[in-house]
Amino acid sequence: MARRLLLVDDSSTMRRMIGALLQGEGYEVSTAVDGLDGLARARELSPELIVSDYEMPELDGPGFCQALKADPQLRQIPVLMLTTLGASESKVVGLDAGADDYMEKPKGPAEVQEIFARIRAQLRIADLRKELADRNRELEAAKAKLDLELKLARKVQRGLMPAAPRPRGAVRMAVRYHPANELGGDVYEIVRLDGNRLSILVADISGHGVNSALLSGVVKAIASPLMNAGLAPGQVLAGLDAGIEQFFPEGFFCTAFAAILDEMTGAIEFGGVGHPPAIVVGPSGSRQLDSDPGLLGVGMVAGLEGGTDRIAPGESLLIYTDGLPDAMSPADVMFNTDKIIEALAVDPAGDPAEILDRVERAVAGHVAPGRAHDDINMVLIQRPPV
């Protein structure tokens, strides 16, 4: 198919001569008598390239180029400006006005061939620009589709995270889940057992994004029946390690903290593997419930001793993932455990949701004006004062 050109020149002689030359090269040529007519014809015809005279009445070549490039629908059309003025100043004016190329009108066969070569070059550039624009549109469409899918996946992932259970005894709870990206690699599970007991798991899968999110689903699916069976925390973690190993690709692993809580007495049995220690803060100060070293998902867990504790009236217990203490300030200073304890100690016997709000505000202030770069997952268990 012939390429469509628009020739803008106030001289009928030049229009006929240059038009005939271009048609002889196989181009489909339309004409306009000046810059104003050229703008109207460009809007009507959408040519692939415009050859424009410099000196024209009503609207000269530079003015025509400026108007053309100011129009979002026309600005991508390349313009080759032809003139009898060979001075550098005229070339600068023409190019600054938006012309893509500039040369003197042909005086012989060699100049005619140069015009053809410059037109071919500009059309190649225009084709590349169009191809790039098409690719960008495809990428934008693909990104929009991916964004929608990620948002839906995030909604599903959040839906899998249980709400804090309603109080059944002497303790109250609150939870927070903040993935660093659309999808996160942290996961928690809370299961009601008989005898006023709760089985709790907080886990952190290495990495971020889709892979970690999928693996977090695997962790939840394997951990839930172990927890529902009422197994001790160490047994839950050992079973989780054995169960997820076959699903975790090389280089991926998991840390976790498990606990069984008596909602009436505050007694807690706990165990952890490679996970940050849980923190208890109350009127008597703070203490930590430590995890064992190791990693889950790589077959490293054989048996866990774990430990026991009791949440006293007025104390709060926070189980969290390492995105919280590792949150980095602009000066590369981590939030660290001391700042967590400081935020909890303000009012450890207060409303659990308000306690977590305070921790979140402290983290946000620490990383401002940036944001935390890792998932943050928190489960807070609080026993009000008697």
Secondary structure as GFF3:
##gff-version 3
##sequence-region A 1 386
A	DSSP	beta_strand	4	8	.	.	.	ID=ss1
A	DSSP	alpha_helix	12	24	.	.	.	ID=ss2
A	DSSP	beta_strand	28	32	.	.	.	ID=ss3
A	DSSP	alpha_helix	35	45	.	.	.	ID=ss4
A	DSSP	beta_strand	49	53	.	.	.	ID=ss5
A	DSSP	alpha_helix	61	70	.	.	.	ID=ss6
A	DSSP	beta_strand	79	83	.	.	.	ID=ss7
A	DSSP	alpha_helix	88	96	.	.	.	ID=ss8
A	DSSP	beta_strand	101	104	.	.	.	ID=ss9
A	DSSP	alpha_helix	109	160	.	.	.	ID=ss10
A	DSSP	beta_strand	172	178	.	.	.	ID=ss11
A	DSSP	beta_strand	186	193	.	.	.	ID=ss12
A	DSSP	beta_strand	197	205	.	.	.	ID=ss13
A	DSSP	alpha_helix	209	228	.	.	.	ID=ss14
A	DSSP	alpha_helix	233	244	.	.	.	ID=ss15
A	DSSP	beta_strand	254	262	.	.	.	ID=ss16
A	DSSP	beta_strand	267	273	.	.	.	ID=ss17
A	DSSP	beta_strand	278	282	.	.	.	ID=ss18
A	DSSP	beta_strand	285	289	.	.	.	ID=ss19
A	DSSP	beta_strand	307	310	.	.	.	ID=ss20
A	DSSP	beta_strand	316	320	.	.	.	ID=ss21
A	DSSP	alpha_helix	336	345	.	.	.	ID=ss22
A	DSSP	alpha_helix	352	367	.	.	.	ID=ss23
A	DSSP	beta_strand	376	382	.	.	.	ID=ss24
###
